[in-house]
Amino acid sequence: MAAITRVTGICLVALALAAGGSAPLRAADPPGTWSTKAPMLAPREDEGVVAFERKLYAIGGTFHQDAQIRRNEVYDPASDSWRALAPMPRGTHHLAVAELGGQIYAFGGFTAPAHGAPVDVAFAYDPKADSWRTLASLSSPRGSPSAVA
């Protein structure tokens, strides 16, 4: 269980650093190295991840038979620490997330194990207020959707 949390945390940190505006590699730069960072607060997988203001937000997910994780956590690379935030109104896994205009949007996903029970939910998270609001439903249930801004 700790290994899954550690690997997921490492992958999320790598994504955050890549999306956080680091300088591109030049031919003279040495190859990168992996390092272990703070583990997530609890194990999970299949969460939505988005970078915003040099932090990484991990939203929703699943772990074993818990297919409706509502957790919302933020990783700060500057302090190498995770912090719990307001949970999603409804948990999903394999959801789409994107940031636009200071809001983090979450769409669809599954609510049962093995890619079961796709949903038509849509939510907006305000990181400044640490609060969620429910948006109009999607036109149909969507599992494993994608979102970009």
ZIGIDA-V515928 format. One record per pair of residues at least 12 apart in sequence whose C-alpha atoms are under 7 Angstrom apart, sorted by the first residue. I is the first residue (numbers start at 1). GAP is how many residues later the second one is. D is the distance in Angstrom with one decimal. If there is no record, write none. Layout:
# ZIGIDA-V515928
I GAP D
I GAP D
This chain:
# ZIGIDA-V515928
1 42 6.5
4 39 6.5
5 34 5.9
5 35 5.8
5 37 6.8
5 38 4.7
5 39 6.8
6 33 5.0
9 30 5.5
9 31 5.8
10 26 6.4
10 27 6.4
16 35 5.8
16 39 6.8
16 40 5.6
19 32 6.5
20 31 7.0
20 34 5.4
37 43 6.4
38 42 5.8
38 43 5.9
40 42 6.3
41 41 6.7
43 20 6.9
44 17 6.0
44 18 5.4
44 19 4.8
45 16 5.4
45 17 5.4
45 18 6.0
46 15 4.8
46 16 6.0
46 47 5.6
46 48 5.2
47 12 5.5
47 13 5.0
47 14 3.7
47 15 7.0
47 46 5.7
47 47 6.1
47 48 6.9
48 12 6.4
48 13 7.0
48 46 6.8
48 47 5.7
48 48 6.0
48 49 5.6
49 48 6.5
50 47 6.4
50 48 6.1
50 49 6.9
52 47 7.0
55 19 6.6
55 20 5.7
55 21 5.0
55 22 6.7
56 18 5.5
56 19 5.0
56 20 6.7
57 16 5.7
57 17 4.4
57 18 6.4
58 14 5.8
58 15 5.3
58 16 6.3
59 12 6.0
59 13 4.5
59 14 6.6
60 12 6.4
60 31 5.6
60 32 5.5
60 33 5.7
61 31 6.0
61 32 4.1
61 33 6.7
62 31 5.6
65 48 6.4
67 25 6.8
67 26 6.7
67 44 5.5
67 45 5.2
67 46 5.6
68 23 4.2
68 24 4.9
68 25 6.7
68 43 5.4
69 22 4.7
69 23 6.2
70 17 5.2
70 18 4.9
70 20 6.0
70 21 4.0
71 16 4.9
71 17 6.5
72 12 6.2
72 13 5.3
72 14 6.3
72 15 5.2
72 16 6.6
73 12 5.4
85 45 6.5
86 44 5.8
86 45 6.1
88 44 6.7
92 17 5.3
92 18 5.4
92 19 5.2
93 16 5.2
93 17 5.3
93 18 6.7
94 15 4.9
94 16 6.3
94 49 6.4
94 50 4.7
95 12 5.8
95 13 5.3
95 14 4.0
95 48 6.8
95 49 5.6
95 50 6.2
96 12 6.6
96 48 6.9
96 49 5.4
96 50 4.9
96 51 5.4
97 50 5.9
98 49 5.7
98 50 5.5
98 51 6.2
99 50 6.5
100 49 5.9
103 21 6.3
103 22 5.6
103 23 5.1
103 24 6.9
104 20 5.6
104 21 5.0
104 22 6.6
105 18 5.8
105 19 4.5
105 20 6.2
106 16 5.7
106 17 5.2
106 18 6.4
107 14 5.9
107 15 4.5
107 16 6.6
108 12 5.1
108 13 5.1
108 14 6.4
108 33 6.6
108 34 5.1
108 35 5.9
108 37 6.8
109 33 6.0
109 34 4.2
109 35 5.6
109 36 7.0
110 33 5.3
118 23 5.3
118 24 5.4
118 25 4.8
119 22 4.3
119 23 5.7
119 24 6.9
120 17 5.4
120 18 4.8
120 19 7.0
120 20 5.5
120 21 4.0
120 22 6.0
121 16 5.2
121 17 6.2
122 12 6.2
122 13 5.2
122 14 6.5
122 15 5.8
122 16 6.7
123 12 5.2
